């Protein structure tokens, strides 16, 4: 596993330059100091380990009331089993019609839609309400709010709306009369995340096995991960505590300890990173180790896959970026020389990280410390504090 020092956010363009070194007329090579965020991370393929309960689907004609990756409560209705495909298709259409009827039946807004100021004020109110509901993760209320916003933006004719709803109701009722009751309705036996298929690894990759993982064993699991999809079974998994296993060069993770907090990013699924805790480090095998992290944060799409690319972020550094070659030792103090209005000035610095090519300097925020946009001197003849530059 190659150690990477990735620049995630940087002010790349400063005064028209993109981290480009410049030479002034004195022959001094300079570089503009830039504010950056660096991540010290290892990249690799992650294997997901979860507490997963598997159940057989006792019919080839099943209709799911919930979507893959959706959280369900205990004893929530999740499936309907039918004897024929025609009945299954009919119930799917009935549920679609129910949604269309509910959407079309949203009362028209009481706001005067010809009054732009009134409409804008109401939209601002609804936006604040939406932010609150997103924070509370109230999906049902958000759906209702969405309909309010749509009715505000697109006021409908009352008569036309009633006629459209009646047409939908008639189609729904006709379909209900054509089918028999479901042969069986299935309710969840635990709370968790619903997935409509299995991959055959649920009974193997359990939370009590990760302490047995070796790099070679993890390689084997990753070889087969996601290659099987059994739609005759479904599963409900624990989303409150799940595990990510990754192999890494032992040298690149030597500073990690069990209990350390790290961040995980799954770039195929989301650019956001989630917090996790290191819970296991394997013995070294051919220069590699297994790192297992535990988290209770969710990432969209992660519960329906068994593996994904991962970035394990050991540390995040925020500071000022300079080339490592700019660092100098003067009077037993580490610092850099800067061009301060044509006069060389030595500024003592605190180095957060230095990989030999790039150094991240702590931003002190004082005029005597290294500042964003300072002209950092990389090279030049006979450079010393106080020298006048031509």
N, C-alpha and C positions, 0 to 999 in steps of 0.2 A: 504494500500500500504506500503510495508516494505521498509524502508530506507536502501539503500545499499551504501557501500563504496567500489567500485570495482577497483581492480588493473588491468589496461589495459596493461601497458608496464613496465616491471621491469627487472633489471639485477638480475636474480634469482640465478645464479651460480657464486659464487665469491670464487676463490681459492678452489674449490671443495665442497663448502658448499652451501646449499640451505636454506638461512635464518635460519640455525640451530644454536642454542646457544651452545657455547663451554665453558668448564671449564678449566682454566689453573691450573698449579700445586699449585697455591696459594689459590685455592678454589674460585676464582673469576669467576662468570658467565659472559661471553662476547658474543657480537653479532657484526658481521661485518655490518657497515652502508652501505646501498645500495641505488643507484640512481633509482628513480621510477617516474611514472606518475600515479596519482590517479584521479579517477572521482567520484565526489559526485553526485549520480544519484538516481532517482526513476524509477522503471520499471512497466510496465502495458500494457494494451491493448489500442491501439489508434483507434479513429474513425476519418475518413477523411471527411472534409466538404469543398465543392468546388462550384464554379459557373459553372453549367453544363446545356447545352442546349440539349434537347432531340428531336429526329426526327424519324418519322415512316419510315420503309423500305417498299416500296410499291410493293414488289415482294418476293416470296420465293426463287428466284434464283438470288441472288446478288453476285457480285464479287467486292472485296475491292482492290483498287489500293494502299492503304496504310495499314500499320500494326497497330495493337492495341498498343497504347502508343506512336505513332509517331506524331510529330507536323505537322500541316498543316497550310497553309496560307489561307486567305480569298479568296473564289472563286476558290479554288483548286479542281480538279476532284478527288473524293474520292470513288465513287461507280459506277458500271454499273449494270443495272437491265435487266434481260433476261426473256423470256417467258417460256423457258424450261431448265431443268437441263443439257441437252446435250449441249446447247449453252453456258451455264455458264462454264461447264467443258472445252469446246473448247477454250473459251477466256482465261481461266486460263493457259492452255497449251501454247497458243499463247504468252502470256506475259512471260512465262518461257523460251520459245524459243528465244524471243527477247533478254533476258538477256544472254543466251548462245551464241547467235550470236555476241552480243557486246563484250563479254569476249573473244571469239575466234578471233575476228577481231582486237584485240590490236596489233599494229605494233610491230614487233620483235625489240629487243633492238639493238642499234648501238654499244654497248660496246662489245669488244672482250671477249666472255665468256670463252675462254681458258686462259685468262690472269687473274690469281687470284687477283693480286694487283688492276687491273682495276675494277674487279667486286666488290671487297671490298670497293674501293673508291666510286663507284656509289651507293652501298647499304648504305654507311654512309651518302651520300648526300640525298638519299631518306628518310632515317630515320629522318634527321633534318627537311626535308620538312613535313613529317608526324606529327612530334611534333608541328609544327606551325599550321597545319590544324586542329589537335585535339584541340588546344587552341582556334582556331577560330570557332570550331564546324562546319566545312565545310564538311558535310557528302558526298556530290557528288564528291568533289575533292579527298576525302580519298579513295572512291571506285576506282576512276581512278588510283590513286597512287598505290593501292593494285595490280591492274592489271600490272602496270609497274614492280613492284617488282617480281611478279610471272613470267613475261616474261623474266626477267633478270636471275632468278634462273633456269628456265626451258625453254631454247631456243627451238623453234619449227621449224619443217621443213615447209618451205613456201608452197610447193605443197600440202602436207598433210593437212595443215591448210586451204587452199583455198577449198579443196574438202570437208572438214568437215563443213565449213561454208555454202557451197552450199547445202549440204544435209539438214542442219537445215532450210535454207531459203525455200527450196522446201516443207518441212513439214509444215512450218508456212503458206505459201501461200495457200496450199491445205486446211488447216483448215479455213482460212479466206473465201475461196470460198464456204465452206459448211454451214456457219452460216449467218444469217441476221444481220443487224446492231442492236446494243443494243436498247431495247425498250425505255430506258431512261438512261441518264447519270446524276449523282448527283454530285453537286458541294457544297463545304462547304460554309456556310453562315456567318462564322466567323473564325477568327484565333484561334488556340488552339490545344489541344491534342485530337486525334481521338480514340474512343473506339467503337467497333462494337456491343456492347450489353449494356443493362441498368439493374439496380438492383431494380428499383422502389422507391429508396430513393432520387432521384435527386431533386424532387420538395419539399422535406421535409428538407433535410440537406443543407440549403442554407446559404450563408455568413451572412445574416441578422438575423439568428435564434440562433447563438451560445450563445448570451448573456442571453438566456432563459434556458440554460442547467443546470440541477441539477445532482448530482451523480446518483440518481435513474433513471432519464430520460435517461442518457447516458448508464446505464446498459441495459435498454430496447432496445435502438438502437443497441447496440453491440450484443444483443441476436439474432437479425434478419439480421445483416449485412452480405452481401455476400451469402445469402441463395436463392436469386432469380436471374435468368439470363435470360433476355428477348432478344432473338436474332432477334425479329421483329422490334427492334428499335436500333438506334445508338445514340451516343452523342459526343459532342465536348465540352471540358472543359477548363477553364482558368488555365493555368499552371504557371502564373506569380504571383499569390497570392492565396494560399490555406491554409487550417487550419487543425491542429491536436488537437483533444480533448482527454484528459486522466483524469481518476479519481486518486486521491492520498490521503494518510493520511494527514490530515490538518497539523499535526505536522511536517511532512517531507518536506513540501513546505512552511513553515511559513515565510521564508526569501524572497520568490518570490514576486515581485511587477509587476503590469502592466507596460510594457515598458522595462523590464529587458531582456537582451539578454541571451539565453541559446543555448545548442546544442541538436539535436535530432539524435538518431541512430535507424534504423530499422533493427535489426540483421538478420531477415529472408530475407531481400532484399539486404542489403549492410553493410559492416563493417565500412564504412565511416560515419562520423557524419556531419550533416548540421546545419547551423546557423538559429535560429528562434527567434522570439520576443514574449514574453508573452503579450497577448491582452485581456485576461479575466480570472478572478478568481471568482468562484461562492461563495455564502454563504455556510457555513459549514452545512453538513447534516450527522448526525450520525458519526461524526468524520472524514468525508471525504469531499473533495472539487473537483470541476472540474477545470482543467487548460487547457486553449486553447492557442495555439501558432500559429503564422502566419509566413509563409516563402515564398520565391520565388525561392528556390532551388529545383532541381529535383532529384529524386532517381529512378533508373531503376525499372520498374514494379509497382511503387506506384500508378500510375494513373489508373490502371486496377483493383485495389482492394479497398474495402471500409474500411477495418480495418487491423491492423498488430501489432505485438509486438513492443513496443517502449521503449527506454531508454531516459529519459529526464535528461540531464546532466546539473546540476545547476552550478557546478564549476569544473574546472580542476586544479589540484595542481601538480606542478613539484618540486621535492626536494629530500630529503634524508629520507629514511624510517628507523624508529627504533621502538622498542616496547615502549608502553606508560610507562611501568614500569621503563624505563631508565631515565626518566625525574626527575631532582632534583631541589630543590630550595635552593640556597646558597647565603647568603647576599642579599636576595630579588631579586636574578637574577635566571631565569630559564635556565637550561643547562643540560649537561650530563657529566659523567665521562668517560674518555677514557684511554686505556692502551697505553701510548706513549713510546714505547721502554722499558717497565718494570717500568715506572713511571706513577702514576696516575695523570692525568691532567683534570681540569675542563674546559669545553668549553661552554660559553654562547650561547644560540640558540634562534632563532625566530620560534615559532611553527605556522605552517600554518593551521593545522587541527589535532585534537586529538579526537578519538572516544572512548577512554578508553582502547583500545587494541593496536592500531597502531597510531603512530604520524608521521606526515610529517613535516620535518624541512626545513626551507629555506636554500638553498645552497648559501653561501656568496662568496665562491671561494677564501678564504684567508687561510693561514696556521694556523691562530689562531682560525678559525671557524671549525665547524664539516665538515669533508671531507668524500667523498666517500671512502669506504674501511677502515675507522677508526675502531678500536676495541672498541666498546661501551660497558661499564660495566653495566650489568643489576643488579647484586647483589654481595655481598661479605661482609666480616666482617671488620668493622672499615675502611671504604673507605673515603679518604679525598685527597684534592689536594696536590700533591707532595709526596705521599706515595710511597715507594719502594715495588715492588712486587717481590716475590721470583721467 
